Amino acid sequence: MAEVLDIIGSGEVPRMTLMNKIDLVDEGGRRRLAALHPDAVQVSAKTGEGLDELLDAVARFFAAAP
């Protein structure tokens, strides 16, 4: 995905990473994903898990925007 953004000239645009369907991942898998992508927000649209963290992350993201 990041490579595609670079190709189209949007590589420098601020972005955040969201991992949906986290309800399908076991606890060990979640820890591995968090280690690989420490800034990503893990959510489940199906169960609502992580939505509060997503709202906080979006607020921080836009508060830090130039």
Summary of the structure (lengths in Angstrom):
residues: 66
radius of gyration: 13.5
end to end distance: 23.5
largest distance: 37.1
contacts: 132
relative contact order: 0.17
helix: 50%
strand: 6%
